Amino acid sequence: MSKKLPLEAVRFRDYAAQVIEERLEKMLSHVEGVRLAEDIEAVHDMRVASRRLRAALSIFASAFPAQEFSRFEREVKMVTRALGSARDLDVMIETLQALDMLLPEHQRAGMEAFIADKVAERAALQKDVQNALDHLEKCDLRARFAEMKAKMREAQDSGETPAEAEEPAEIAQDRSAVASEKGRKGAAMAQTLMPGIHPDNSITENAAVIIPWRIQELLEWEKYISDPARVYELHQMRIAAKRLRYTLEIFAPFYGRDFAQAIDRIKGFQEQLGSIHDADVLVPQLGRNLKESLQVSSKRAEKLGVYTSDFQAAAGLISLCLKLTEDRENTHRRFLADWHTARAEKFFEALMDLVSQQAQKLKIGTDQGSKRDGERQIQ
């Protein structure tokens, strides 16, 4: 789906089935590699595929019967969670090993002990990953999705419409505020509630609702970005950027080069915020490890004196914490500069205008076609 597609050739409902099926197959194609556990990239690839599938599910929910769709979505989320913990540890171990090489050899003991703990933790997680894969195969998501498609077609042929996830106008206006004020629960609500989407609308008509929604989810966190200590809010902004990016990728085949450039820009924000989040996760863990390495009982201290702890190893951990903190601060400054440049250029406004204009163009073309058909019938 890399080429631009003719807007009038694909309906939203049909495109929903196409995208979800493709992304489901992509996710399932990595099962064997993850099960073998010979290449950590297999876990990464399957996790990314599962996230892209979940992004598609959140967009196309209105096209499918609600009950079956909800069960299907839960199973996909279970896979993402199981893979997420394993992949996070894989990334952390790689990062730690690279950081360890920056230390002089006499300061590596603390880091190497920490790495060994994380490697053992990751090995223990493989059983959970295998159990998740076993459950996934037992669920037979291909067969479930085939049933969902069949019921969607039955409803379409009979003239029925899957129930829309409607919400009152006042809730729609306040949805982003709910996300920021009520923390994780609010953010989850902002992700799942998306009114105004109908499977019988055109692709661009629905995209003109979905994409601004995702942009507003991202912009709601903008008020926190100047404060580097807003750890939670910056992390939520990263998640919102990722959702927006995946959403744009879904609709990219129907737009031009400007759209592809917008995706690259959103990806840049996501990666900067991701680097900030990685430091926010890693430094506290290194700090806890440092604290544990320096804790000494009074009896042991009296016996060992200055040799109670490996202070060179502790110095290594401290120097890495300082480096990660400095790198995070530099990344935050670059993010702010790039973000303010995008806002000065009215990047998000231009993106919303693009999808709005495309929807309007198709609507005008459809109306004119209907008018000509009517004139021919009168004649």
N, C-alpha and C positions, 0 to 999 in steps of 0.2 A: 504493500500500500504506500510505497514511497512516491509514486507519481500522483500529480494532481488529478482528481477525479471530477467528472461532470456532475454538478450539483443535482441536476434534475434526474440523474440516472439511478440514484440510490435513495431509498426512503430510510428514515431514522430507525424504524422498527427492523428493517432488513439489515441495516448497517450494524445494529446492536448485536444481532445473531452472528454476523460475520466477525466482528471485532472480538467478541467474547470467545467464540470458538477458536480463533487463531491464537489468542493469548492463553487459553486453556491448554492447547496443544503445545505451545512453547514451554509452559510451566512443566507439563508432564514429561517433556522430552529430556528433562534433566534428572529424572528420578533415579535412573540407574547409576549415573555418575555420583550423585549424592550418597547413594547406598554403598557404593564401593569405597568412598572416603579416601580416594587416592589423590585427588586434586581439590584444594580448598575453593578453587574458582567455581566448581560445580555448585557448591552451596550458594555462593554469591549469585550465580546466574539464575538459579531456581528461585532464590528469594526476590530478586529484581523482577523476574517474570510473574511471580505471585502478586507482587505489589502493583504491577501494571494491570494484571487481571482484576485486582480489587478496585483499581481506579475506574476501569471500564464498568464494573458491576455497579459502582455508585452512580455512574452517569446514566446507565441504561435500565435501571430498575423498573421504570414505568412500563417497559415493553413486555414484561413477563408476569405470570401469575404470582401474586405476592407470597403465598405460603411456600411454594416450591423454591422460589427465588431466595427467600430468607434462609432456608435450610442449606441451599447451595453456597450462599455467601458465608455462612458460619464455617463450613468445612474449609473453604479457601483461607479464611482468617486463621484457622487453626494451623494450617501449613505455614503461613507467614510467620506466626509467632514462634513455632518450633524452630524454623530456620533462622529466625532473627537472633535468638540468643547464641546459636552456634556461630553465625557469621560475625556477630559483634566480637566474640572472643577471638575468632580467626584474625580479624583486622587488628585487634588490640595486641595480639601476640606478634604479628608482623611489625607493628609500630614499635613495640618494646624492643624487639631484636635489633631494629635499625637504630634506636636510641642508645642501646647498650654499646654499640660499636663507636659511639661518639665519646664514650668515657675512657679515661686511661685504665689500663688493665687492673691496677690496684684498687680501683673504685667500683668494680663491676659486681662484686659479690652480692650486694643487696638487690641489684636489678636482676641478676641471673636467678636468684632464689625466687623472686617475684614472678619471673617468666615461667619457672618450673611449676609454680602453683597454678598459673593460668593454663599451662599445657595440660596439667592433670584435670583441671576443671573442664576444659574443652573435651578431653577424652571421655569423661563421665557423661557429657551431654550427648555424645553420639548415640547412646541408647535411646534417648528421647527422640532424636531425629529419626532413627530407624522405626520407632513405634509410630511416629507421625506418618512416615511413608507407608507402613503397613495399613494404618487406618485409611490413608488416602486411597490405596488400591482397593481396599474393601468397600469404600464408598462408591467407587466407579463413577467419577464425576462426568466422564464422557456420556455414560448412559443417562445420568440425571439431566445433563444439559439437553440431550436429545429429547427427553420427555418434556422438558420445559419449552423447547422450541415447538414441539408438536402441539402442546396446549395453547401456546401463543398463536399458532396458525389456526387452530380451531376457534379461538376467540375472535380472531380477525375475520374468518369466513362467516361466522355467525353474526358479525356486526357488534360484538361486545368489545369493551375496552377495559384493559386492566386498571384497577383502581389507582388513581393518582395519589401521591403522597402530598396532600394539600395542607397548608397551614394558614392561619389567619394573617391578614395583611400586617397587623401590628407586630406579630411575631417575626414575620419576614423582615420588617424594618429593623428589628432589634436583634436579629440572629447573631451578628458578629459581636455585638456588645455582650451577649450572653456568653459567647466563647471566651472573651477576655476576662469577664467578671467571675465566672463560675469554674474556671480552671479546666481540668481534664474532661469533666463531664460536659461542660459547655462546648469545648472544642469538638467532642464527639458528636454532639447535636448539630453543630455547624456543618460537619462533614456529611451527615446523613439526610438532613432536611433540605430538599431542593424543589420548591414549588414551580409550577408553570411549565413543566416538561410533559409533553404528550407524545406517545409513540406514533401518532398519525400526522404530526407536524413534520415539516421539512427538516433536514439536517441542519441547515443554517439557521432556521427559526429557533430550534432548540439550542444550538450552539450560542446564539445571541443572548440566551438566558444563562446558560451554564458557565460560559467563560467569564462574563462580568461577575457572577457569583463567586467563582474561585479567586478572581482578582480582589474582590472586596474582603474575602477571608484573609488574604495575604496582607492587604493594606491595614486591616484592623490592628495588626501588631506593630505598625510603623511608629506609633507614638512612644514605643519603648526602646527604639534602636540606639538612641544617643547614649544610653546608660549601659556600659559594658557589663555591669553587675546584674542585669536582668536576664539571668541564666535561663529560667523557665520560659520567659516570653520569647527570647531569641530561638530557643529550641522549637517552640510552637510555630514561630515564623518559618523556620526551616521546613517543618512538616507541611505548612500551607504552600510554600514555594514548590515543594515536591508534588503536591496534589495538582497545582496549577500546571506545572510542567507536563505531568502525565496526561492531563486533560487536553492541553494543546497538542500533544503528540497524537491523541486519538483523532482530532479533527484536522490535523495537518494536511492529509491528502486532498482536502477541499479548498485549500488556500495556497497562496504563492510564496515567493522567496521571503517576503517581509515576515511571514509567519514563522518560517524556519529560523530566521535571525532572532525573533522574539523568544523562541524556545531556547536558543543558545544563551541568551541573556538571563533568562530565568534560571537556567542550569547553573550559570556562574554564581548567582545569588545563593542558590541551594548549596553549592559546594563550599562557598565561603562560610555560610552558617553551619554547615556540617563540620568544617574544621574547628570552628569555635566550640561546637558541642562535643567533639571528640576530646578536646583539651579539658572541657568541664567534667567529663566522665573520668578521664585518666588521672588527672592531677590529684583529686581527692583520694583515689585508690592508692596512688603512690604515697600520699601523705599518711594514710592509715598504716601502710606497710612500714613506713619509716618510724612511726610512733611505736608500733609493736616491736620493732627491732631494738629500740632504745629503752624499752621498759625492763627494768631489772629489779629483782627482789632485794631487800636490805641484806639478807644473809649472803646472797651471791655477790653483792657489791662489796661487802666487807672482805670477802675472800679474794676477789679478782682485782679490785682497785681500778686503775686506769684501763685495764683490759676487759672491763665488763661488756663493752660493745665494740663492734667493728665500725669505728667512726669514719674510716675512709669509705666504707660502703655507704654509710649514712650521707657522707658528703656527696657521693655520686648521685644518690636519690634526690638530694636537695638541688643539686645543679641542674638535673633534668626537669624538676618541677619549675625552677626559675626559667629555663629555656622554653618550656611549653607555655608558661604564662606570658612570656615576652612574645612568642610567636602568635599566641591568641590575640594579644593586644594589637599587634601589627595587622593581623587579618581583619580584626574589627574595624580598624581605621580604613583599610582598603575597601571593606564592605560599605562603610558609611560614604566614602567618596564616590564609589560606583553607584550606590543607591541614589544619592543626591543628584548625580549627573542624569540618571534615568528620569527622576522626577522633574528636573529642570527641562528636559527634552519632552516632557509629557508622554513618556513611553507607554504607560498603562492606558491613558486616555486614547492614544493612537490605536492601541490594540483593540480596545472596546469599540472604537469607531469602525475599525476594519471589519469586525464580525457583524456589527450592526448594518453597515452599508451592504455587505454581501447578502445578508438576509433580506434587506429591502430590495436589492436588485432582483433577486429571485422571485420575490413576491410580485414585483411590478411585471416581470416577464410572465409569470403564471397568470396574473390577472389579464394581461393583454392577450395571452393565448386563449383563455376562457372566453374573452369578449369576441375574438375572431371566430371561435367555434360557434358561439351563439348567433353571430351575424350570418354564418353559413347556413345554420339551421333555419333561420327566418327566411332567407332567400330560397 
